[in-house]
């Protein structure tokens, strides 16, 4: 299938990498980032409006008015002791190139954000731009395809490397954590060394991509271009333009479902599970405000919904790892977590403006957030009800045993044996007890033993829960 070329004059590309950390290290991470030259982001600090975005300036007042107040205060706190979202940003403007086979694409790492989110989650944002201008849309998509892969494992992901004046790197993970942000690596939580498989919300070990591509003025934007954007179809290993479907009807239906066409036929925003990309054929001067939105309000719209997706996948993973019948406290902790998440952060309406609401709905749809939320909540409710029933059965059995002890001890008053112990501690006379004295004696010892066991079990569970909370 012959693919129509499309010349791209400007390409701004952002990558989002999710990570997990211990909440107890939150302030320590912030202090280290500041020591390494990162700035704590606040809307009051207007000096940061033109620091991290290349030749684009972000107006902080627009960010403040874009979200509802109940979320704005959490997204943009003024205090580093805030339990909400803390963003630390640093400008790099470092130029390098991505090599693949016999070709290479020159690009620039403009800036990096490290945002510490609630509940021990975080997001690293890498802002880049392709400096080879002009270039074909296949080159933009090839760059996105390879850069978003932290550790290449599949055949179609291998073969790319990053080359800078300070060194060469065989993977994006190596580039980020050996040069740009090595001080963050000790705080990342992974279940397996040198792997991201321990992060349930890091799908396929690929970063989510967001891009703004400016093509030739008046160039025709075809459905196949938009489909390739949504699927991140760049070039094949031998360098030929690639599209992952040959069915025109399928391509048409996909584009219709995934594309926001408010500013068509000059601009389109396509959203999928792996990317959200804007493609326009307007002149650069006419795109200034739209680029400001891409770097500012639309970025934060994507950011908050990506955080929602992370949290829901994390909850799904944690309840799937529960040891049945043994982790009642874990179920209670997860119910507490989803309750706090829902009450403080998870809102269906977060955007004030119309276009923001439309894009928000598309993100919720393709991130499948409603399904994840309902599934997680219903599963945790079912687990809680079942474990409550099991707990009630155990309580009923214990109550039955205690009732028997109470009845027997009430009948005997514990006096038949105790009378024989008033003047001596010698237990030698127990062999002369009558049948009823033996019953009273065994009842007394069993009751005392049961009480000690219950006290020990309660103390052990209390210490275990305290230790678990401390670890989290």
Order of alpha helices (4+ residues) and beta strands (2+ residues): beta-alpha-beta-alpha-alpha-beta-beta-beta-beta-alpha-beta-beta-alpha-alpha-beta-alpha-alpha-beta-beta-beta-alpha-alpha-alpha-alpha-alpha-alpha-alpha
